[in-house]
C-alpha cells in the first residue's frame, strides 16, 4: 500500500521536496492540532512533524517525529524511513496540487511552452487538475544534483535525467 503523508506548518520546505521525490504529501496550514489529526485520520495520512508535544499528547496517532532542524537531514530521514523507487517517482506529482502528472503528446504541447523550452523539450507533462506544465529541462538536473550532494540519493541514471520534468 502506498503511504500518504501530511506535514505540519513547521515542515513546509520538507513537504515540497517530498513532492519532488514523488511522495503523496499535503501541507497542513492550520495551527490547531485537532484539525491536523482529523485530516490525517480522514485521509489515512502519516503526520510528519517536529512538534514533540503532538507526539506526547497523541501516542496512538500515526506520527513520524523529525528531530533535526537541518533540512537535508530531515529529507534524508524521510527517505530512509519511507523508501521508494525514486527513479520511477521523481517529479511524478504536481508541485501545486499533489496529483500525478500525465504525459502529453510532445508536438501538441510544444506551443504551450516558453520559447527556449519549446525548442528543447522532449517530454512534456501536465497536471490534470490545475493544468500546470512540466518538461525535461535544467530544473530537474539541478534537483538531482542537490539530492545526490546533500541527501545521498540517486533518483535516476544519466539516461533517465533527460526524462525528468521541470517547469
FINU-88568 format. One line per field, with one value per residue (C-alpha): residue in three letters; x, y, z. Coordinates in pm, 1 decimal. Layout:
BEGIN
code ala|...;
x X|...;
y Y|...;
z Z|...;
# end
This chain:
BEGIN
code unk|unk|unk|unk|unk|unk|unk|unk|unk|unk|unk|unk|unk|unk|unk|unk|unk|unk|unk|unk|unk|unk|unk|unk|unk|unk|unk|unk|unk|unk|unk|unk|unk|unk|unk|unk|unk|unk|unk|unk|unk|unk|unk|unk|unk|unk|unk|unk|unk|unk|unk|unk|unk|unk|unk|unk|unk|unk|unk|unk|unk|unk|unk|unk|unk|unk|unk|unk|unk|unk|unk|unk|unk|unk|unk|unk|unk|unk|unk|unk|unk|unk|unk|unk|unk|unk|unk|unk|unk|unk|unk|unk|unk|unk|unk|unk|unk|unk|unk|unk|unk|unk|unk|unk|unk|unk|unk|unk|unk|unk|unk|unk|unk|unk|unk|unk|unk|unk|unk|unk|unk|unk|unk|unk|unk|unk|unk|unk|unk|unk|unk|unk|unk|unk|unk|unk|unk|unk|unk|unk|unk|unk|unk|unk|unk|unk|unk|unk|unk|unk|unk|unk|unk|unk|unk|unk|unk|unk|unk|unk|unk|unk|unk|unk|unk|unk|unk;
x 0.0|128.3|180.7|35.0|165.5|70.6|338.4|263.5|345.3|697.4|797.9|671.3|1005.9|1033.5|685.3|776.7|1088.4|894.6|666.5|973.2|1059.7|707.2|556.6|183.6|211.7|-12.7|95.0|-121.1|-161.6|-361.8|-228.5|-487.1|-352.0|-705.2|-767.1|-430.4|-511.6|-861.5|-728.1|-464.3|-719.8|-981.5|-734.9|-522.3|-208.0|100.5|175.3|531.0|615.9|881.2|621.9|722.2|409.7|187.0|360.3|341.3|-25.8|-133.6|80.2|-153.9|-163.4|42.1|315.4|676.1|876.5|1158.3|1413.5|1666.3|1649.4|1871.9|1651.9|1871.6|1889.1|1507.7|1473.8|1731.6|1533.5|1209.4|1375.8|1531.9|1218.2|983.9|1192.6|1050.6|1185.4|1275.0|1388.0|1022.4|855.9|1088.2|887.6|581.5|340.0|220.6|409.2|90.5|-190.7|-13.1|-177.1|15.6|108.2|19.0|241.4|125.1|191.8|502.8|418.5|75.6|209.6|513.8|307.5|215.4|579.3|810.5|1025.0|1351.0|1171.2|969.8|1293.0|1445.7|1166.9|1137.0|889.4|601.8|367.8|54.3|-130.0|-483.9|-619.2|-452.4|-307.2|42.6|302.1|627.4|905.1|1255.9|1489.9|1761.2|1547.7|1535.0|1909.6|1969.1|1735.2|1910.7|2249.2|2123.8|1972.8|2295.6|2513.2|2306.5|2095.9|2296.3|2000.2|2040.9|1698.8|1792.2|2063.2|2217.1|1988.9|1680.6|1782.9|1676.4|1330.6|1268.2|1020.3|1060.4|850.6;
y 0.0|346.4|564.8|914.5|1197.9|1531.1|1773.6|2043.6|2413.4|2357.5|2147.4|2322.0|2301.5|1931.9|1876.7|2048.1|1833.5|1519.4|1606.5|1628.6|1273.2|1155.2|1120.2|1185.8|1468.1|1753.1|2065.3|2149.3|2526.8|2535.3|2571.8|2357.6|2008.6|1870.4|1965.8|1819.9|1491.3|1482.1|1547.3|1276.0|1025.5|1112.2|1072.3|791.7|1005.5|979.4|1306.1|1433.6|1693.8|1843.7|1900.6|1675.4|1779.0|1644.9|1307.2|1302.7|1405.1|1160.6|847.9|630.0|860.5|770.3|1033.3|1045.0|1286.7|1478.7|1583.0|1774.5|2136.1|2065.5|2043.2|1799.0|1569.0|1588.6|1476.5|1203.3|1075.1|1056.8|882.9|624.2|564.0|553.8|436.9|439.0|375.4|739.6|666.6|598.5|852.8|1155.0|1459.7|1247.3|1467.7|1824.4|2053.7|2257.0|2001.5|1683.1|1474.7|1256.2|1439.8|1297.4|1279.9|1487.2|1438.0|1648.9|1803.6|1918.0|2059.5|2247.7|2556.4|2589.5|2613.1|2913.9|2964.9|2809.1|2509.7|2471.9|2415.2|2162.8|1976.0|1609.4|1512.1|1728.8|1655.7|1829.2|1830.1|1709.1|1927.7|2270.3|2224.8|2327.3|2208.2|2026.6|1933.0|1798.7|2090.0|2222.1|2233.4|1853.4|1825.1|2082.5|1899.5|1569.2|1727.4|1866.5|1531.6|1348.4|1602.7|1665.8|1354.0|1084.3|991.1|888.9|940.2|819.7|724.8|977.4|838.0|894.7|1253.6|1360.2|1221.4|1421.0|1703.2|2074.0|2383.7;
z 0.0|-91.1|210.9|222.2|437.2|583.8|705.0|957.7|933.3|1069.1|768.5|454.6|271.5|354.2|212.0|-117.0|-156.8|-68.2|-361.4|-587.4|-483.2|-561.4|-215.8|-179.6|73.5|183.1|366.6|668.0|702.6|1024.3|1375.2|1550.8|1626.7|1641.3|1277.0|1173.9|1347.3|1195.2|843.8|881.4|1012.1|748.5|459.9|604.0|617.2|834.7|1011.9|981.3|1243.6|1466.6|1741.4|2033.3|2227.8|1948.7|1973.3|2354.0|2365.4|2092.1|2134.2|1927.0|1623.5|1317.0|1355.5|1238.0|1451.9|1284.6|1544.3|1337.3|1225.9|925.5|617.5|424.3|726.5|752.1|391.8|445.7|748.9|548.5|251.5|484.8|689.7|387.8|88.9|-262.6|-610.5|-665.3|-1020.6|-1101.4|-873.4|-911.2|-1026.2|-1093.9|-894.2|-943.8|-709.7|-655.9|-648.1|-536.1|-809.6|-1054.8|-1373.5|-1714.4|-2018.5|-2313.7|-2681.2|-2725.9|-3062.5|-2944.6|-2618.6|-2755.7|-2839.0|-2471.0|-2354.4|-2327.7|-2642.5|-2512.8|-2367.8|-2687.6|-2878.4|-2636.2|-2457.6|-2546.5|-2274.5|-2154.9|-1865.9|-1737.7|-1410.9|-1483.5|-1203.0|-1246.3|-1598.7|-1486.4|-1737.0|-1662.2|-1904.7|-1919.5|-1863.8|-1635.3|-1319.6|-1271.7|-1331.1|-1055.8|-816.0|-888.8|-813.3|-481.9|-381.4|-460.7|-282.9|30.8|79.6|-94.9|-314.9|-674.5|-828.7|-1173.2|-1413.0|-1650.1|-1920.6|-1704.6|-1622.0|-1968.5|-1894.6|-1576.9|-1565.9|-1497.7|-1512.1;
# end
